[in-house]
Amino acid sequence: MTRTVFPYAAPDVSTLARALGRELEAQDRKLGHVQLLNLLTRAAGFRNFQHFRAQFDAADQLQRQPEPEPLADLQKVARVARYFDGTGGLTRWPKKASHRVLCLWVLWSRVPSGLEMSEKQVNEWLAAHHGFGDHALLRRELCDQCLMTRTRDGRVYRRIEQKPPPEAVALIRALAPRRAA
């Protein structure tokens, strides 16, 4: 187990000495490790050691910069965009798994959120968004990739809300003008 170092400083040594003296006089037995930690931190103006430690955790969290958003591979996005026609419909099923997943994200983005659909409705919806005639493959893949969920009996389908990866966001944005036209 690693040990976290917490720097200890008291604004006034004289006040610290008086507070420690009062605390030690009140004790009638030898103090344990945790009791000494609490005694020292109370003398420095904190409620206890946990309060002292929480101050460092909060300061560390405030100083930490948010991680930058990962960049999208725009070459990959351009390659995958070729699988879509001028109206934004999926024309063929990619051979590469990474390309297939990006295509599924595009379809996922077009599924109405919060809407429960029957299998028949999903099939009709998918048929309107692709041109190679295999809506069952797309429906199955959307569920297998955890982009949609279905009940055990397969009667109700719903989109799973989640944040798409950077490449998927870039592809969805790149195809948006095609759908508007």
KOLFI-531265 format. One record per residue: residue in three letters; x negated, y negated, z of N, C-alpha, C in turn. Coordinates in steps of 0.001 Angstrom, whole numbers, plus 500000, padded with zeros to 6 digits. Last residue first. Example, Ala and Ser with C-alpha at 12.3 -4.5 7.8 and 13.67 -1.06 7.14 Angstrom:
REM KOLFI-531265
SER487150502250507080486330501060507140487100499970507870 ALA486810505690507800487700504500507800486800503300507800 
REM end
This chain:
REM KOLFI-531265
ALA529921482480453055530147482166451630531302482910451032 ALA529597483538455537530397482314455440530763482012453991 ARG527886485632455133529277485933455539530171484723455366 ARG525540484325454520526136485224453529527590485491453846 PRO524874482965456882525338482195455718525985483078454642 ALA524147485259458559525345484450458832525786483620457626 LEU521726486488458199522867486976457408524128486130457592 ALA520072485208460002519729485156458574520913485576457704 ARG521253485888462436521253484486462000520971484371460502 ILE520695488613462432522092488161462519522193486718462029 LEU517879488518462446518600489108461311520060488648461288 ALA517362487329464937516899486676463713517646487208462490 VAL518470489282466612519005487918466636518623487191465351 ALA516803491436465998518230491532465702518866490136465674 GLU514354490528466953514509490807465525515977490854465124 PRO514907490295469794514601489123468958514776489364467461 PRO517791492364470736516355492073470677516090490917469708 PRO520862491135472293520126491805471208518636491475471274 LYS522273491741475399521471490783474628520699491533473549 GLN525660493021475539524247493014475909523502492034475025 GLU528645494764475806528021493442475787526597493528476318 ILE529797497196473738529073497003474988528338495667474892 ARG533027497479472326531658496974472196531044496801473584 ARG534981500423472456534761499041472892533292498696472735 TYR537564502731471691536205502243471463536128500798471918 VAL539524505513472420539329504083472640537845503739472504 ARG539428508245471780540586507445471373540337505941471456 GLY537627510156472587537352509414471363538494508525470897 ASP537713511413475003538554511982473941538399511222472617 ARG536047509776476493535663511173476233536461511798475091 THR535849506551474884536339507452475926535963508878475542 ARG532870504828473948534157505453473614534563506350474762 THR530973501891473258531323503003474130532677503558473676 MET528223500598471411529662500743471645529862501916472587 LEU525597500738471722526114499441471307527634499411471431 CYS524135503073472162524725502350473305525108500921472944 GLN523517504632470055522552503574470374523043502684471520 ASP525807506192469865524550506819470282523496505796470681 CYS527671504309468896527850504889470235526545505492470746 LEU526589503774466386526858502662467305527026503164468736 GLU526591506374465305525326505711465620525524504529466568 ARG529360506805464946528583507687465816527277507010466253 ARG529914504791463085530626504837464368529838505656465388 LEU528252505559460945528059504271461610528716504254462994 LEU529368508066460294527952507944460652527723506657461433 ALA531961507262459591531764508172460729530315508118461217 HIS531678505784457269532025505077458502531818505954459741 ASP530336505913454577530180506843455696530427506119457017 GLY530227504258452208531278505239452431531101506230453562 PHE528656502122451587528178503446451174529091504579451616 GLY529187499502452407529573499915451081529120501295450666 HIS530735497871455255529646498610454598530145499144453256 HIS532915496657456396531603496040456600530442496836456019 ALA535229498089456069535219496737455517533837496081455595 ALA534631500348457518534777500474456065534736499102455391 LEU534797499345460123533488499703459561533548499819458040 TRP537601499008460291536711497867460471535342498151459848 GLU538483501640459975538889500604459018537959499403459080 ASN537251502789462264536951503283460908537304502240459851 VAL538509501342464277537051501252464121536660501702462726 GLN541151502206463907540824500787463741539324500593463529 LYS540850504939464510541320504537463182540969503069462912 GLU540134504847467179539182505379466196539566504941464792 SER541176501647468516541333503081468323540295503545467307 MET539589499245470618540071499679469304540227501196469302 GLU539601496466472684539653497926472638540268498321471311 LEU537501493698472887538653494296472213538543495815472250 GLY535239492454473811536353492642474736537579493301474139 SER534314491046470665533984491420472042535249491517472883 PRO534539492454467437535109491500468405534821491959469837 VAL531560493049465705532681493683466415533231492661467413 ARG529323491783464836530572491468464141531797492120464790 SER527239492832466209527529491406466390528860491009465767 TRP527190495447465232527615495204466613528027493743466794 LEU526033494986462736527423495450462815527996495184464201 VAL523493494234463676524278493296462855525749493699462905 TRP522709496542464967522885495320465750523710494298464970 LEU522453498258462795523521498503463760523779497269464624 CYS520163497194461644521430497143460902522624497359461839 LEU518329497881463650518605496468463358519913496306462579 VAL518410500670463407518841500036464656519159498562464429 ARG517341501056460849518726501448461126519251500742462372 HIS514734500249461238515583499459460349517062499776460595 SER513840502275462879513808500900463385514660499975462522 ALA514107504536461204514947504397462396514973502961462914 LYS514250504383457700513465504134458914514394503869460097 LYS516261504498455803515587505737456187514820505564457492 PRO519466502772455970518002502813455922517438504173456347 TRP522230503024453912521738503393455235520213503536455163 ARG523459500193452044522938501565452148522357501776453532 THR524825497776452439524958498488451165524464499920451220 LEU526755495936454600525669496914454576525832497784453332 GLY527609492574453703527995493972453925526790494888453804 GLY527124489964453015526728490411454353527138491828454682 THR527542489296450458528619488952451391528307489401452814 GLY525321490272449135525549488829449159526640488384450102 ASP524318493074451256524629492417449980524892490924450181 PHE521548494457453028522848493797453039523070493077451712 TYR519004495323452995520028496366453074521441495778453021 ARG517393493122453195517640493656451849518700494752451823 ALA516935492742455842517993491927455227518323492419453822 VAL514672494238456316515961494814456699517110494026456064 ARG512688492458455417512835493782454789514212494372455077 ALA513066490302457159513268490100455716513455491433454994 VAL512383491542459571513728490996459403514033490819457916 LYS509692492045459098510608493181459282512054492718459067 GLN508817489426459048508642490277457854509591491471457927 LEU509321488533461628510141488005460535509968488789459240 ASP509585489740464571508771490091463404509598489710462173 ALA510092487294467114510627488280466181509631488520465056 LEU508538486962470312508767486502468947509254487643468062 PRO510005486875473567509158487527472560509542487073471153 GLU510080483926475507510875484875474722509971485543473686 PRO507872483671478291508362483209476984509108484327476272 GLU508953483778481641508235484438480548508782483957479217 PRO508834480822483636509605481893482990508804482469481823 GLN506280480475486086506869480018484831507699481154484243 ARG506359480065489537506231481005488433506952480473487204 GLN507116478352491489505941478000490696505785478887489472 LEU509275479624492678509486478326492047508327477932491140 GLN508038481915493718509081482064492706509332480744491970 ASP506357480782495616505796481542494507506802481672493371 ALA508231479689497376507298478798496680506698479501495466 ALA509449482069498278510238481063497571509341480119496780 ASP507281483334499541507969484003498433508763482992497602 PHE506710481470501544505722481749500503506356482424499292 GLN509066481618503057508641480338502500507637480537501373 ALA509072484238503929510072483833502941509709482496502304 ARG507119484152505928506859484884504689507823484461503574 PHE508498482680507899507199482225507378506919482857506012 HIS510628484406508386510901483055507894509633482472507258 GLN509192486584509397509979486749508177510314485400507557 PHE508123485552511781507220485867510673507985486026509363 ASN510336482838512783509648484099513014508774484398511795 ARG510770480083512427511606480858513350510934482164513756 PHE507878477848512519508805478745511817509626479523512841 GLY505918476367513784507174475713513435508164476571512667 ALA503689477562514757503472476696513594504776476064513106 ALA504751479165516713503902478054517143503631477077515994 ARG505941481080515124506801480166515892506002478945516339 THR503622482358514209504449481620513259505431480688513965 LEU502609483483516603501811482547515810502684481712514869 LEU504781485175517326504301484136518227503516483066517461 ASN504907486946515161506040486073515454505625484908516350 LEU502403488198515457502737487490514226503878486496514471 LEU502750489356518004501726488328517801501984487519516533 GLN504761491184517364505032490139518348504008489010518243 VAL503406492841515619504535492058515114504864490922516083 HIS501441493937517430501082493235516199502204492312515702 GLY502314493347520924502046494166519749501760493283518542 LEU500897492078523973501761491936522805501327492867521677 LYS501012493168527333500215493012526115501154492996524905 ARG503274491279529476502593492497529025501796492187527766 ASP504612489001529959504106489710531130503382491003530752 GLN504802485765528531504668487202528326504076487852529574 ALA504658483096529022505967483720529203505899485241529066 GLU502090482468528273502428482449529698503744483169529967 LEU502348482527525478501549483565526148501834483620527642 GLU503915480235524998504395481563524599503648482667525347 ARG502229478194525956503555478408526557504077479808526249 GLY500031478528524179499872478660525636501192478940526318 LEU501198477938521716500670479287521975500520479534523466 ALA501779475231522142502863476176521882502412477609522135 ARG499182474182522474500180474078523544501305475104523367 ALA498054474814519951497464475354521181498461475301522333 LEU499716473310518229499631474763518087499108475384519375 THR499103470754519041500475471246519212500504472763519128 SER496404470757518216496756470512519611498164471040519910 VAL496506471044515465495907472114516280496295471958517743 ASP499004470425513262498308469832514401497810470950515310 PRO499884471999511127499620470578510887498842469915512021 ALA498370475084510451499204474320511376498874472846511192 ALA498426477776508231497920476447508560498905475786509501 TYR497611480682506563498230480134507760497592478794508049 PRO498368482470503610497530481485504291498295480850505450 PHE498889485794503349499642484563503529498741483568504253 VAL498357488503501252497707487517502107498563486259502131 THR499579491758501253499756490399500767499129489440501757 ARG498122494804500510498422493845501566498504492449500963 THR499370497840499108498574496624499048499036495650500119 MET499149501174500000500000500000500000499110498772500000 
REM end
